Amino acid sequence: MAKWVYMFTEGNATMRNLLGGKGANLAEMTNLGLPVPQGFTVTTEACTQYYEDGRQINDEIMGQIMEAIDKMEGITGKKFGDKKNPLLVSVRSGARASMPGMMDTILNLGLNEEVVETLAEASGNPRWAWDCYRRFIQMFSDVVMEVGKKYFEELIDKMKADRGVKQDVELTAEDLKELANQFKAEYKEKIGSDFPSDPKEQLMEAVAESDEDLMDKYFSGEEFTYEEISRALRRSVIKCDIVPVQIGSGVNCQGVNSFLQTCEKYFPSADKAEVMKIATNLETGEEVIGDFDWNKPVSAYVFKTIMDPFVGKYSLVKVRTGVLCAGDTVYNATKDVEEKLSKLYVMRGKNVIEVQKLYAGDIGAIGKLASTRTGDTLSTKEWPIEYHPTTMSKPYTYLRYKAVNKGEEEKIAQALNKLTIEDLTLKVVVDDENKQTLLYGIGEQQLEVAASKLEERYKVKITLEKPRIAFRETIKKKVQVQGKHKKQSGGHGQYGDVVMEFEPSGDLSKPYEFEEKIFGGAVPRNYFPAVEKGIQECVKAGPLAGYPVVGIKATLIDGSYHPVDSSEMAFKMATVLAFKKGFMEANPILLEPIALLSVTAPDKYSGDIMGDLNKRRGRITNMIPTDTGKQIIEAEVPMLELSGYSTSLRSITGGSGDFEYVVSKYEQAPADVQNRVIEEQK
């Protein structure tokens, strides 16, 4: 007898053709001892047999599935279909290779009204039990039987309106029970039969479900036709499972027709989209779906900003509900300000066409909005909603920039401000500590493009250079030194004399610690603040290479003063002399910033990435596999070595790798690095 079903403990990563990618990976993770929920895989050969048997699960396969269920019952101590102690299972499709037509996960197979009553009694929370059931009915109907989600969403909205509530969580257990019955009635109307209450029937339906036309051909080894591929692609694009990417050139007008054909063939009409933009009503906290209903109050999402050097600012919007009219006043819920709409436009290539109205589903532009930026929501004061903004990548690559022509710094600052309004991944940071201005972006190429835009659009030039790294200076040993400032030039002179000890404090988070151990009044107490002030000034720029000083302890142990010539200034100058002398005698070193780097990339590039990090003096601290075939590699890398890393990672991974980092600590820099940095600062 053939083996059609494998427990996770019976498989491994080499059985991909038999168990599919997901099944083989889950088996391998189980073998490695990772905390994987117990389960089993129905083989790809069983799927082929299903089609050979006329799309029926034969008794042999069904028997092995139920045997696997029995094993699961033994492992969990629960029973599938039992009313008192039910085993609930989840089902997901898989294949030897990723392909269109794969179904989503179905949770909580085994639920029915009797089981729900048991769960309600056992948990003491009937609302939770009925909420699980109505979600299961909706999920099963959508994923297995392809009854659209929108029918169930409409029933939920109607229920909330009837009960006078705004959010799902305000519905009671009785409300959710009634809603479950309405869901089952909707199922019967669309499918023509009752919703299955037998757990075994639910399981068999879920196991057999997929894009049957494609799966039939796939397991029979036949080629897909062009029409079948197009149909599957359209369905996957509408569900946001696939994002099409095309190549074209606006300069040479290449690929435009192909792009428009793709939009027509694969993209849904705005009101037919299955994935809608979600908003929140700021007054009630209610979740709102931008469903392109013209009858609702107006709302629009600003997805891009264009700063034209001649015309001004255009805010590109997607109208999600209602009608946007020229001359109206709208409410920017994100900024909490009202904006007057002067003119509305439709942009077609280089042509900007003025219109009077933009309807729900339209993409258009609004001219010269004062406060509105990319990611903001425009709505009404009476219906203040805010769409969840698009997540922007955080910029980690940065270069130092300088004006080519003196006197253009102000123009450059204004031009860069306009570029950062256009591109939210571009950022300007003034680094006062190292006396430099930094331009941040996703990669060095983006920064070079920004410099080119400054020259072409705004007629100002900048140069991009490697930034100055924020090193620190400290000492390694304890020393005792004297600092004496004595000056006589007629009249009152200047006299200050201190004897001080300098040693490592052990705390690199603070520049210095100061204390005094004066006996017998060698230095009057009123001069102690002047001594500390001298230390405060010295730690701002160390004697070694001009970097800030950290981790030193300064102790005033002795000194002398003159009753006439001594002053606070004299003692401050004496402290400065003592600090410079003592610091250079106490084995001074440079500390370099260490970044905690996290790199995410496909597993096949892990070796090359780790080799590159080793060349950059990196130390691998952790490797975390993901369930998407990627590795997260964590390492400690000196900031000095991260220059140009975005370009290197893109080269290694073909653009499929991503990274982020935070500066975590400071460590002593190698001798060759210290010597090079000190030499550069001379």
BAKEMI-767651 format. One record per residue (C-alpha): residue number from 1; x, y, z. Coordinates in steps of 0.5 Angstrom, whole numbers, plus 500, padded with zeros to 3 digits. Example, Ala and Ser with C-alpha at 12.3 -4.5 7.8 and 13.67 -1.06 7.14 Angstrom:
REM residues 2
num:1 u:525 v:491 w:516;
num:2 u:527 v:498 w:514;
//
This chain:
REM residues 682
num:1 u:500 v:500 w:500;
num:2 u:503 v:507 w:498;
num:3 u:504 v:512 w:504;
num:4 u:500 v:518 w:502;
num:5 u:501 v:522 w:509;
num:6 u:507 v:524 w:513;
num:7 u:507 v:526 w:520;
num:8 u:512 v:532 w:521;
num:9 u:517 v:527 w:525;
num:10 u:517 v:523 w:519;
num:11 u:520 v:528 w:513;
num:12 u:526 v:532 w:512;
num:13 u:528 v:538 w:508;
num:14 u:530 v:533 w:502;
num:15 u:523 v:531 w:501;
num:16 u:521 v:537 w:497;
num:17 u:518 v:534 w:491;
num:18 u:514 v:529 w:496;
num:19 u:512 v:534 w:501;
num:20 u:512 v:540 w:498;
num:21 u:516 v:546 w:500;
num:22 u:512 v:548 w:506;
num:23 u:512 v:540 w:508;
num:24 u:519 v:539 w:508;
num:25 u:521 v:545 w:511;
num:26 u:516 v:544 w:517;
num:27 u:519 v:537 w:518;
num:28 u:526 v:539 w:518;
num:29 u:525 v:544 w:523;
num:30 u:521 v:539 w:527;
num:31 u:528 v:535 w:526;
num:32 u:532 v:540 w:529;
num:33 u:528 v:541 w:535;
num:34 u:525 v:548 w:534;
num:35 u:518 v:549 w:537;
num:36 u:513 v:547 w:531;
num:37 u:506 v:545 w:532;
num:38 u:505 v:538 w:531;
num:39 u:502 v:536 w:524;
num:40 u:502 v:532 w:518;
num:41 u:503 v:533 w:510;
num:42 u:499 v:530 w:505;
num:43 u:504 v:528 w:499;
num:44 u:504 v:531 w:492;
num:45 u:503 v:524 w:490;
num:46 u:496 v:524 w:494;
num:47 u:494 v:530 w:490;
num:48 u:496 v:527 w:483;
num:49 u:492 v:521 w:485;
num:50 u:486 v:525 w:487;
num:51 u:486 v:528 w:480;
num:52 u:487 v:521 w:477;
num:53 u:481 v:519 w:481;
num:54 u:476 v:524 w:478;
num:55 u:477 v:529 w:484;
num:56 u:475 v:525 w:489;
num:57 u:479 v:523 w:495;
num:58 u:480 v:515 w:495;
num:59 u:478 v:511 w:501;
num:60 u:486 v:509 w:502;
num:61 u:488 v:517 w:502;
num:62 u:482 v:518 w:507;
num:63 u:484 v:513 w:511;
num:64 u:491 v:515 w:512;
num:65 u:489 v:522 w:513;
num:66 u:484 v:520 w:519;
num:67 u:490 v:515 w:522;
num:68 u:494 v:522 w:522;
num:69 u:488 v:525 w:526;
num:70 u:488 v:520 w:531;
num:71 u:496 v:521 w:532;
num:72 u:495 v:528 w:533;
num:73 u:489 v:526 w:538;
num:74 u:494 v:522 w:542;
num:75 u:499 v:527 w:542;
num:76 u:495 v:533 w:544;
num:77 u:490 v:529 w:549;
num:78 u:484 v:532 w:545;
num:79 u:479 v:529 w:540;
num:80 u:477 v:531 w:533;
num:81 u:470 v:532 w:533;
num:82 u:469 v:531 w:540;
num:83 u:464 v:536 w:543;
num:84 u:467 v:536 w:550;
num:85 u:475 v:536 w:548;
num:86 u:475 v:538 w:541;
num:87 u:481 v:538 w:537;
num:88 u:481 v:544 w:532;
num:89 u:486 v:544 w:526;
num:90 u:489 v:548 w:521;
num:91 u:490 v:547 w:513;
num:92 u:494 v:550 w:508;
num:93 u:496 v:548 w:501;
num:94 u:503 v:547 w:498;
num:95 u:507 v:545 w:492;
num:96 u:513 v:543 w:490;
num:97 u:515 v:550 w:488;
num:98 u:511 v:556 w:489;
num:99 u:505 v:557 w:484;
num:100 u:499 v:561 w:483;
num:101 u:493 v:559 w:485;
num:102 u:495 v:557 w:492;
num:103 u:490 v:558 w:498;
num:104 u:490 v:561 w:504;
num:105 u:490 v:558 w:511;
num:106 u:484 v:556 w:514;
num:107 u:484 v:556 w:522;
num:108 u:479 v:552 w:527;
num:109 u:477 v:546 w:523;
num:110 u:472 v:542 w:527;
num:111 u:468 v:548 w:530;
num:112 u:461 v:547 w:530;
num:113 u:455 v:550 w:534;
num:114 u:456 v:544 w:539;
num:115 u:463 v:545 w:540;
num:116 u:462 v:553 w:540;
num:117 u:457 v:552 w:546;
num:118 u:463 v:547 w:550;
num:119 u:468 v:552 w:549;
num:120 u:464 v:558 w:551;
num:121 u:462 v:554 w:558;
num:122 u:470 v:551 w:559;
num:123 u:473 v:558 w:558;
num:124 u:467 v:562 w:561;
num:125 u:467 v:567 w:555;
num:126 u:462 v:566 w:550;
num:127 u:463 v:572 w:546;
num:128 u:470 v:569 w:545;
num:129 u:467 v:562 w:543;
num:130 u:462 v:565 w:538;
num:131 u:467 v:570 w:535;
num:132 u:472 v:564 w:533;
num:133 u:466 v:561 w:530;
num:134 u:463 v:567 w:526;
num:135 u:471 v:568 w:523;
num:136 u:471 v:561 w:521;
num:137 u:465 v:561 w:517;
num:138 u:467 v:567 w:514;
num:139 u:474 v:564 w:513;
num:140 u:472 v:557 w:510;
num:141 u:467 v:560 w:506;
num:142 u:472 v:565 w:502;
num:143 u:478 v:560 w:502;
num:144 u:475 v:554 w:500;
num:145 u:468 v:555 w:497;
num:146 u:470 v:562 w:494;
num:147 u:464 v:566 w:497;
num:148 u:467 v:573 w:497;
num:149 u:469 v:577 w:503;
num:150 u:465 v:583 w:502;
num:151 u:458 v:579 w:503;
num:152 u:460 v:578 w:510;
num:153 u:463 v:585 w:511;
num:154 u:456 v:588 w:509;
num:155 u:453 v:583 w:514;
num:156 u:458 v:585 w:520;
num:157 u:457 v:593 w:518;
num:158 u:449 v:592 w:518;
num:159 u:449 v:589 w:525;
num:160 u:454 v:594 w:528;
num:161 u:449 v:599 w:525;
num:162 u:443 v:596 w:528;
num:163 u:446 v:595 w:535;
num:164 u:448 v:603 w:535;
num:165 u:456 v:601 w:536;
num:166 u:462 v:603 w:532;
num:167 u:467 v:597 w:533;
num:168 u:467 v:589 w:532;
num:169 u:469 v:589 w:540;
num:170 u:462 v:592 w:542;
num:171 u:458 v:586 w:539;
num:172 u:456 v:582 w:545;
num:173 u:456 v:574 w:545;
num:174 u:448 v:574 w:543;
num:175 u:450 v:579 w:537;
num:176 u:456 v:574 w:534;
num:177 u:451 v:568 w:535;
num:178 u:446 v:571 w:531;
num:179 u:452 v:574 w:526;
num:180 u:454 v:566 w:525;
num:181 u:447 v:564 w:523;
num:182 u:447 v:570 w:518;
num:183 u:453 v:568 w:515;
num:184 u:451 v:560 w:515;
num:185 u:445 v:563 w:511;
num:186 u:449 v:567 w:506;
num:187 u:453 v:561 w:505;
num:188 u:447 v:557 w:503;
num:189 u:444 v:562 w:499;
num:190 u:451 v:562 w:495;
num:191 u:453 v:555 w:495;
num:192 u:446 v:552 w:495;
num:193 u:447 v:547 w:501;
num:194 u:448 v:548 w:508;
num:195 u:455 v:550 w:512;
num:196 u:458 v:543 w:514;
num:197 u:458 v:542 w:521;
num:198 u:461 v:535 w:521;
num:199 u:469 v:536 w:522;
num:200 u:471 v:531 w:518;
num:201 u:467 v:534 w:512;
num:202 u:470 v:540 w:513;
num:203 u:477 v:537 w:513;
num:204 u:476 v:534 w:507;
num:205 u:473 v:540 w:503;
num:206 u:479 v:544 w:505;
num:207 u:484 v:538 w:503;
num:208 u:481 v:538 w:496;
num:209 u:481 v:545 w:495;
num:210 u:485 v:549 w:490;
num:211 u:485 v:553 w:484;
num:212 u:482 v:546 w:481;
num:213 u:484 v:548 w:473;
num:214 u:491 v:550 w:474;
num:215 u:492 v:544 w:480;
num:216 u:489 v:539 w:475;
num:217 u:494 v:541 w:469;
num:218 u:500 v:542 w:474;
num:219 u:500 v:535 w:477;
num:220 u:498 v:532 w:470;
num:221 u:505 v:535 w:468;
num:222 u:501 v:539 w:462;
num:223 u:503 v:546 w:460;
num:224 u:499 v:552 w:462;
num:225 u:496 v:556 w:457;
num:226 u:497 v:563 w:456;
num:227 u:489 v:565 w:458;
num:228 u:490 v:560 w:464;
num:229 u:496 v:564 w:466;
num:230 u:493 v:571 w:465;
num:231 u:487 v:569 w:469;
num:232 u:491 v:566 w:475;
num:233 u:496 v:572 w:475;
num:234 u:490 v:577 w:475;
num:235 u:487 v:573 w:481;
num:236 u:493 v:573 w:485;
num:237 u:494 v:581 w:483;
num:238 u:487 v:583 w:486;
num:239 u:489 v:579 w:492;
num:240 u:496 v:582 w:493;
num:241 u:499 v:576 w:493;
num:242 u:503 v:578 w:487;
num:243 u:506 v:585 w:485;
num:244 u:508 v:585 w:478;
num:245 u:514 v:589 w:476;
num:246 u:515 v:592 w:469;
num:247 u:521 v:595 w:465;
num:248 u:520 v:602 w:461;
num:249 u:523 v:608 w:460;
num:250 u:519 v:615 w:460;
num:251 u:525 v:618 w:456;
num:252 u:525 v:614 w:450;
num:253 u:517 v:612 w:451;
num:254 u:519 v:605 w:452;
num:255 u:514 v:600 w:455;
num:256 u:508 v:604 w:456;
num:257 u:504 v:600 w:452;
num:258 u:506 v:594 w:455;
num:259 u:505 v:597 w:462;
num:260 u:498 v:600 w:460;
num:261 u:496 v:593 w:458;
num:262 u:498 v:590 w:464;
num:263 u:494 v:595 w:468;
num:264 u:488 v:593 w:464;
num:265 u:489 v:586 w:464;
num:266 u:491 v:585 w:471;
num:267 u:488 v:590 w:476;
num:268 u:481 v:591 w:478;
num:269 u:477 v:597 w:478;
num:270 u:478 v:601 w:484;
num:271 u:471 v:599 w:487;
num:272 u:472 v:591 w:486;
num:273 u:479 v:591 w:489;
num:274 u:479 v:586 w:495;
num:275 u:485 v:589 w:499;
num:276 u:482 v:596 w:501;
num:277 u:486 v:602 w:504;
num:278 u:484 v:602 w:512;
num:279 u:483 v:608 w:516;
num:280 u:481 v:610 w:523;
num:281 u:476 v:615 w:525;
num:282 u:480 v:620 w:530;
num:283 u:473 v:621 w:534;
num:284 u:471 v:615 w:535;
num:285 u:477 v:610 w:534;
num:286 u:472 v:606 w:529;
num:287 u:476 v:602 w:523;
num:288 u:474 v:605 w:516;
num:289 u:475 v:602 w:509;
num:290 u:476 v:606 w:503;
num:291 u:471 v:603 w:499;
num:292 u:471 v:608 w:493;
num:293 u:463 v:610 w:495;
num:294 u:461 v:616 w:492;
num:295 u:456 v:617 w:497;
num:296 u:460 v:618 w:503;
num:297 u:464 v:624 w:505;
num:298 u:470 v:625 w:501;
num:299 u:477 v:622 w:503;
num:300 u:483 v:622 w:500;
num:301 u:490 v:619 w:501;
num:302 u:496 v:623 w:499;
num:303 u:501 v:618 w:496;
num:304 u:506 v:623 w:493;
num:305 u:509 v:630 w:493;
num:306 u:512 v:634 w:487;
num:307 u:516 v:640 w:488;
num:308 u:516 v:644 w:481;
num:309 u:522 v:649 w:481;
num:310 u:517 v:653 w:477;
num:311 u:510 v:652 w:478;
num:312 u:511 v:650 w:486;
num:313 u:508 v:644 w:490;
num:314 u:503 v:638 w:487;
num:315 u:500 v:634 w:492;
num:316 u:498 v:627 w:488;
num:317 u:492 v:624 w:491;
num:318 u:488 v:618 w:491;
num:319 u:481 v:619 w:492;
num:320 u:478 v:614 w:497;
num:321 u:471 v:616 w:498;
num:322 u:466 v:622 w:496;
num:323 u:468 v:627 w:491;
num:324 u:473 v:632 w:491;
num:325 u:471 v:639 w:489;
num:326 u:476 v:645 w:487;
num:327 u:474 v:651 w:492;
num:328 u:472 v:646 w:498;
num:329 u:476 v:646 w:504;
num:330 u:478 v:640 w:507;
num:331 u:481 v:637 w:513;
num:332 u:488 v:634 w:514;
num:333 u:487 v:629 w:520;
num:334 u:494 v:628 w:520;
num:335 u:496 v:635 w:521;
num:336 u:490 v:637 w:525;
num:337 u:489 v:643 w:520;
num:338 u:484 v:645 w:514;
num:339 u:487 v:646 w:507;
num:340 u:483 v:650 w:502;
num:341 u:483 v:647 w:495;
num:342 u:485 v:652 w:490;
num:343 u:485 v:648 w:484;
num:344 u:485 v:640 w:482;
num:345 u:489 v:637 w:476;
num:346 u:490 v:631 w:472;
num:347 u:497 v:629 w:470;
num:348 u:498 v:626 w:464;
num:349 u:505 v:625 w:462;
num:350 u:508 v:632 w:462;
num:351 u:501 v:635 w:461;
num:352 u:497 v:638 w:467;
num:353 u:490 v:638 w:466;
num:354 u:486 v:642 w:470;
num:355 u:479 v:639 w:473;
num:356 u:473 v:641 w:477;
num:357 u:472 v:635 w:481;
num:358 u:476 v:628 w:482;
num:359 u:471 v:622 w:484;
num:360 u:472 v:616 w:488;
num:361 u:477 v:612 w:485;
num:362 u:481 v:618 w:481;
num:363 u:488 v:619 w:482;
num:364 u:489 v:627 w:481;
num:365 u:493 v:633 w:484;
num:366 u:492 v:639 w:488;
num:367 u:496 v:645 w:487;
num:368 u:500 v:649 w:493;
num:369 u:497 v:646 w:499;
num:370 u:501 v:649 w:505;
num:371 u:501 v:644 w:511;
num:372 u:500 v:637 w:507;
num:373 u:505 v:632 w:506;
num:374 u:506 v:625 w:503;
num:375 u:502 v:620 w:507;
num:376 u:497 v:625 w:510;
num:377 u:490 v:624 w:509;
num:378 u:485 v:629 w:507;
num:379 u:477 v:628 w:509;
num:380 u:472 v:633 w:513;
num:381 u:472 v:636 w:520;
num:382 u:465 v:632 w:521;
num:383 u:468 v:625 w:519;
num:384 u:476 v:626 w:521;
num:385 u:479 v:620 w:518;
num:386 u:486 v:618 w:517;
num:387 u:489 v:613 w:513;
num:388 u:494 v:608 w:515;
num:389 u:500 v:611 w:512;
num:390 u:505 v:607 w:507;
num:391 u:511 v:605 w:511;
num:392 u:517 v:608 w:509;
num:393 u:524 v:605 w:509;
num:394 u:529 v:608 w:514;
num:395 u:535 v:611 w:511;
num:396 u:542 v:608 w:514;
num:397 u:547 v:610 w:508;
num:398 u:550 v:617 w:509;
num:399 u:555 v:622 w:506;
num:400 u:558 v:628 w:508;
num:401 u:556 v:634 w:503;
num:402 u:559 v:641 w:502;
num:403 u:558 v:647 w:498;
num:404 u:562 v:647 w:492;
num:405 u:561 v:655 w:491;
num:406 u:562 v:659 w:498;
num:407 u:555 v:663 w:499;
num:408 u:551 v:658 w:497;
num:409 u:549 v:654 w:503;
num:410 u:543 v:658 w:504;
num:411 u:540 v:656 w:497;
num:412 u:543 v:649 w:498;
num:413 u:539 v:648 w:505;
num:414 u:532 v:651 w:501;
num:415 u:533 v:646 w:495;
num:416 u:535 v:640 w:500;
num:417 u:528 v:641 w:504;
num:418 u:524 v:641 w:498;
num:419 u:527 v:634 w:496;
num:420 u:526 v:631 w:503;
num:421 u:519 v:633 w:502;
num:422 u:519 v:630 w:495;
num:423 u:522 v:624 w:498;
num:424 u:521 v:621 w:505;
num:425 u:527 v:617 w:505;
num:426 u:532 v:623 w:504;
num:427 u:534 v:626 w:510;
num:428 u:539 v:632 w:512;
num:429 u:542 v:632 w:519;
num:430 u:547 v:637 w:522;
num:431 u:552 v:634 w:526;
num:432 u:555 v:639 w:530;
num:433 u:559 v:635 w:534;
num:434 u:564 v:633 w:528;
num:435 u:562 v:640 w:524;
num:436 u:559 v:637 w:518;
num:437 u:552 v:636 w:515;
num:438 u:550 v:629 w:513;
num:439 u:545 v:627 w:507;
num:440 u:542 v:620 w:509;
num:441 u:538 v:616 w:504;
num:442 u:537 v:608 w:502;
num:443 u:544 v:608 w:498;
num:444 u:549 v:612 w:495;
num:445 u:546 v:612 w:488;
num:446 u:540 v:615 w:491;
num:447 u:545 v:621 w:494;
num:448 u:548 v:622 w:488;
num:449 u:542 v:623 w:484;
num:450 u:540 v:628 w:490;
num:451 u:546 v:632 w:488;
num:452 u:544 v:631 w:481;
num:453 u:537 v:634 w:482;
num:454 u:540 v:640 w:486;
num:455 u:545 v:642 w:480;
num:456 u:539 v:641 w:474;
num:457 u:533 v:644 w:478;
num:458 u:536 v:649 w:483;
num:459 u:543 v:650 w:480;
num:460 u:547 v:649 w:486;
num:461 u:553 v:644 w:487;
num:462 u:555 v:640 w:492;
num:463 u:560 v:635 w:493;
num:464 u:559 v:628 w:497;
num:465 u:565 v:626 w:501;
num:466 u:566 v:620 w:506;
num:467 u:563 v:623 w:513;
num:468 u:567 v:624 w:519;
num:469 u:566 v:618 w:524;
num:470 u:564 v:620 w:531;
num:471 u:570 v:617 w:535;
num:472 u:572 v:618 w:542;
num:473 u:578 v:619 w:546;
num:474 u:580 v:616 w:553;
num:475 u:586 v:614 w:557;
num:476 u:588 v:607 w:560;
num:477 u:592 v:608 w:566;
num:478 u:593 v:613 w:572;
num:479 u:597 v:619 w:572;
num:480 u:599 v:625 w:577;
num:481 u:601 v:631 w:574;
num:482 u:601 v:639 w:576;
num:483 u:599 v:644 w:572;
num:484 u:601 v:651 w:574;
num:485 u:599 v:658 w:570;
num:486 u:603 v:664 w:572;
num:487 u:603 v:670 w:569;
num:488 u:606 v:677 w:571;
num:489 u:605 v:683 w:567;
num:490 u:604 v:689 w:571;
num:491 u:599 v:690 w:576;
num:492 u:595 v:684 w:578;
num:493 u:598 v:678 w:575;
num:494 u:595 v:671 w:574;
num:495 u:597 v:665 w:579;
num:496 u:593 v:658 w:579;
num:497 u:597 v:652 w:581;
num:498 u:593 v:645 w:581;
num:499 u:596 v:638 w:582;
num:500 u:591 v:633 w:579;
num:501 u:590 v:625 w:578;
num:502 u:587 v:622 w:572;
num:503 u:585 v:615 w:571;
num:504 u:580 v:611 w:567;
num:505 u:573 v:612 w:571;
num:506 u:570 v:605 w:568;
num:507 u:564 v:609 w:565;
num:508 u:564 v:611 w:558;
num:509 u:557 v:613 w:558;
num:510 u:559 v:620 w:561;
num:511 u:565 v:624 w:559;
num:512 u:568 v:625 w:566;
num:513 u:568 v:625 w:574;
num:514 u:571 v:630 w:578;
num:515 u:572 v:630 w:586;
num:516 u:577 v:634 w:590;
num:517 u:581 v:631 w:596;
num:518 u:584 v:638 w:598;
num:519 u:587 v:638 w:605;
num:520 u:589 v:644 w:609;
num:521 u:586 v:649 w:604;
num:522 u:592 v:649 w:599;
num:523 u:587 v:651 w:594;
num:524 u:581 v:655 w:597;
num:525 u:574 v:652 w:596;
num:526 u:571 v:657 w:591;
num:527 u:576 v:655 w:586;
num:528 u:573 v:648 w:585;
num:529 u:568 v:650 w:580;
num:530 u:573 v:653 w:576;
num:531 u:577 v:647 w:576;
num:532 u:571 v:643 w:574;
num:533 u:570 v:648 w:568;
num:534 u:577 v:647 w:566;
num:535 u:575 v:640 w:565;
num:536 u:569 v:641 w:562;
num:537 u:572 v:645 w:556;
num:538 u:577 v:640 w:555;
num:539 u:573 v:634 w:554;
num:540 u:569 v:637 w:548;
num:541 u:576 v:636 w:544;
num:542 u:581 v:631 w:547;
num:543 u:589 v:632 w:546;
num:544 u:590 v:626 w:542;
num:545 u:585 v:627 w:535;
num:546 u:580 v:633 w:537;
num:547 u:575 v:628 w:539;
num:548 u:570 v:628 w:545;
num:549 u:573 v:625 w:551;
num:550 u:569 v:620 w:555;
num:551 u:571 v:615 w:561;
num:552 u:576 v:619 w:565;
num:553 u:576 v:621 w:573;
num:554 u:579 v:627 w:575;
num:555 u:581 v:628 w:582;
num:556 u:584 v:635 w:585;
num:557 u:589 v:633 w:590;
num:558 u:594 v:639 w:591;
num:559 u:596 v:646 w:589;
num:560 u:597 v:653 w:591;
num:561 u:594 v:660 w:590;
num:562 u:596 v:667 w:591;
num:563 u:592 v:671 w:595;
num:564 u:592 v:677 w:590;
num:565 u:594 v:674 w:583;
num:566 u:589 v:668 w:584;
num:567 u:583 v:668 w:580;
num:568 u:578 v:663 w:577;
num:569 u:580 v:664 w:570;
num:570 u:588 v:662 w:573;
num:571 u:585 v:656 w:576;
num:572 u:581 v:654 w:570;
num:573 u:588 v:655 w:565;
num:574 u:592 v:651 w:570;
num:575 u:587 v:645 w:570;
num:576 u:587 v:646 w:562;
num:577 u:595 v:645 w:562;
num:578 u:594 v:639 w:567;
num:579 u:589 v:636 w:563;
num:580 u:593 v:636 w:557;
num:581 u:599 v:634 w:560;
num:582 u:596 v:628 w:564;
num:583 u:592 v:626 w:558;
num:584 u:598 v:624 w:554;
num:585 u:602 v:621 w:559;
num:586 u:596 v:616 w:561;
num:587 u:596 v:612 w:555;
num:588 u:591 v:615 w:551;
num:589 u:587 v:611 w:546;
num:590 u:581 v:612 w:541;
num:591 u:575 v:609 w:541;
num:592 u:571 v:607 w:535;
num:593 u:563 v:606 w:535;
num:594 u:561 v:599 w:534;
num:595 u:554 v:598 w:530;
num:596 u:549 v:592 w:532;
num:597 u:548 v:590 w:524;
num:598 u:542 v:586 w:522;
num:599 u:542 v:584 w:515;
num:600 u:536 v:580 w:512;
num:601 u:537 v:576 w:505;
num:602 u:536 v:570 w:502;
num:603 u:539 v:564 w:505;
num:604 u:543 v:562 w:499;
num:605 u:547 v:569 w:500;
num:606 u:549 v:568 w:508;
num:607 u:556 v:565 w:506;
num:608 u:558 v:571 w:502;
num:609 u:555 v:576 w:507;
num:610 u:559 v:573 w:513;
num:611 u:565 v:573 w:509;
num:612 u:564 v:581 w:507;
num:613 u:562 v:582 w:514;
num:614 u:569 v:579 w:516;
num:615 u:573 v:583 w:512;
num:616 u:570 v:589 w:515;
num:617 u:572 v:587 w:522;
num:618 u:565 v:584 w:524;
num:619 u:563 v:579 w:529;
num:620 u:557 v:575 w:527;
num:621 u:553 v:574 w:534;
num:622 u:547 v:571 w:531;
num:623 u:543 v:567 w:525;
num:624 u:536 v:567 w:525;
num:625 u:532 v:563 w:520;
num:626 u:525 v:566 w:517;
num:627 u:519 v:562 w:515;
num:628 u:520 v:565 w:508;
num:629 u:527 v:562 w:506;
num:630 u:531 v:568 w:509;
num:631 u:536 v:569 w:514;
num:632 u:537 v:574 w:519;
num:633 u:544 v:575 w:520;
num:634 u:546 v:579 w:526;
num:635 u:553 v:582 w:527;
num:636 u:557 v:587 w:531;
num:637 u:561 v:592 w:526;
num:638 u:565 v:598 w:527;
num:639 u:562 v:604 w:524;
num:640 u:568 v:606 w:520;
num:641 u:567 v:599 w:516;
num:642 u:560 v:601 w:514;
num:643 u:562 v:606 w:509;
num:644 u:559 v:603 w:502;
num:645 u:556 v:597 w:505;
num:646 u:549 v:598 w:502;
num:647 u:553 v:598 w:495;
num:648 u:556 v:591 w:497;
num:649 u:550 v:588 w:500;
num:650 u:546 v:590 w:493;
num:651 u:552 v:587 w:489;
num:652 u:552 v:580 w:493;
num:653 u:545 v:579 w:494;
num:654 u:542 v:582 w:487;
num:655 u:538 v:587 w:491;
num:656 u:534 v:582 w:495;
num:657 u:538 v:584 w:501;
num:658 u:536 v:589 w:506;
num:659 u:540 v:592 w:513;
num:660 u:539 v:596 w:519;
num:661 u:543 v:598 w:525;
num:662 u:544 v:602 w:531;
num:663 u:550 v:604 w:535;
num:664 u:551 v:600 w:541;
num:665 u:557 v:601 w:544;
num:666 u:564 v:604 w:543;
num:667 u:571 v:599 w:543;
num:668 u:578 v:601 w:543;
num:669 u:580 v:602 w:535;
num:670 u:586 v:597 w:533;
num:671 u:593 v:601 w:533;
num:672 u:593 v:602 w:525;
num:673 u:586 v:605 w:525;
num:674 u:588 v:610 w:531;
num:675 u:594 v:612 w:527;
num:676 u:591 v:613 w:521;
num:677 u:585 v:617 w:524;
num:678 u:590 v:621 w:528;
num:679 u:595 v:623 w:522;
num:680 u:588 v:625 w:518;
num:681 u:587 v:630 w:524;
num:682 u:593 v:633 w:524;
//
